[in-house]
Amino acid sequence: MRVLKCILAGIMTFLLTAITAIGVFAATEDTGFSDVDANAWYADAVIYCRDNGLMSGTSSTAFSPDAFVTRDMLAAIFYRMAGSPAVTGTDNFTDTLDGAWYANAVKWAAEKGIIDGYGNNIFGVGDAVTKEQMLTILWRYAGSPEVDTEKNFADESDISSWANAAVDWADSQNYMPDTENNYFHPKENATRAEVAFIFMKYLSEGKTAEQVPDDESEQKTNVLIAYFSCTGNTEAVAKQLNTILEADVYEIIPEIPYTDADLNYGDDASRTSMEMNDPSARPAISGSVENMEEYDIIFLGYPIWWGQAPKIMNTFVESYDFNGKTIIPFCTSGSSSIGSSADALHDLTEGAAWLDGQRFSTSTTESDLREWVNGLEVGLEIVK
Ligand SMILES: Cc1cc2nc3c(=O)[nH]c(=O)nc-3n(C[C@H](O)[C@H](O)[C@H](O)COP(=O)(O)O)c2cc1C
């Protein structure tokens, strides 16, 4: 009897574990995000926004449904919804960065009057958007439609007067998620789940579905991975990076290849020692990037030499106009971090936005790279 009980208990434990595992797995499989349960009220919205290129995850596995949406992120969603039209020049805001991932979106949204600045040339980059602000922005995008009906939320008096028409309109169109006890909480920050839900409702009502670009290439950011590598470590990372980005790849090849003797850092008289000690050294490059003007984002890979980027990287960045582009450095090394290795290159690329770089080791995996890219917040599309 005692043995039978043990067996039964074992079977029950196994079944419970299996059911739980299947449940968790099913949710992850259905939505593609471990923090978006397939049964969540916003699950369909998250999938809709992801599939239509409006919002992506905050990492390769997470969507962060409860995180707040910032003004620059919201501008980017609207901009993508409009098909990422060409934008020229820069904005007049003092808190935006030329060439940043949101730069075109912010300029476009401000020019269209969809998201204005706060005044005094401040856009409010990084500021969370409240629920009433979010609806007002969408309402303006929709052409400020008039509404006959007037909703009365339990906290109606908390709604700012400038947001009244937008909230009434969104409610009359059923764009908003269900409220609890009829409280709208207008001054609370909008979450990513709420924003995804509202966009899905707005677009799936057939209002502007045609504004979602169906040609993926139209909204794809043009990315170049340019790297220099003598012993293959940086090249391996660059190639791995490209399997997840499917970007264009350019190898910076020295006109005079580096020999083993050249790379001998134990010899003060070796070519690399001499170059790294000479601020004016600019080793010549064989070949060039023909169409640099077409790229928005450039990943720049190099080995660390004496804590710095090799001087051939100076030659490379001095050869092109990086104004308005985003540059993301990465490196490999024996042990040194990327540190300030790219700082000397910053001054040579006027108007470019440099992101913090990352050092990778020879054991870097594809998933390490995917996690890094996902955290970059530059609107990159990960294909794998
Ligand atoms: C001249 C020279 C200097 C180096 N200096 C450093 C250094 O300061 N710190 C470090 O961790 N590794 C240093 N290394 C090691 C390289 O950064 C490392 O082997 C790198 O992964 C090589 O990349 P590659 O195979 O793409 O050429 C140095 C290597 C060379 C040849």
The ligand as a Gaussian input file, in Angstrom:
#p B3LYP/6-31G(d) Opt

LIG

0 1
 C       49.549000      44.794000     -31.147000
 C       48.533000      44.125000     -30.250000
 C       48.171000      44.739000     -29.081000
 C       47.225000      44.163000     -28.246000
 N       46.832000      44.831000     -27.109000
 C       45.911000      44.270000     -26.306000
 C       45.455000      44.958000     -25.143000
 O       45.873000      46.073000     -24.841000
 N       44.532000      44.334000     -24.365000
 C       44.035000      43.087000     -24.673000
 O       43.214000      42.588000     -23.921000
 N       44.414000      42.455000     -25.797000
 C       45.327000      42.999000     -26.612000
 N       45.695000      42.351000     -27.763000
 C       45.031000      41.094000     -28.111000
 C       43.952000      41.322000     -29.179000
 O       43.125000      42.402000     -28.830000
 C       43.068000      40.099000     -29.350000
 O       43.853000      38.994000     -29.635000
 C       42.031000      40.322000     -30.426000
 O       40.956000      39.422000     -30.231000
 C       42.573000      40.121000     -31.823000
 O       41.540000      40.341000     -32.766000
 P       41.626000      39.841000     -34.274000
 O       41.792000      38.342000     -34.237000
 O       40.319000      40.245000     -34.847000
 O       42.784000      40.520000     -34.892000
 C       46.656000      42.910000     -28.584000
 C       47.056000      42.277000     -29.774000
 C       47.965000      42.887000     -30.596000
 C       48.369000      42.212000     -31.878000

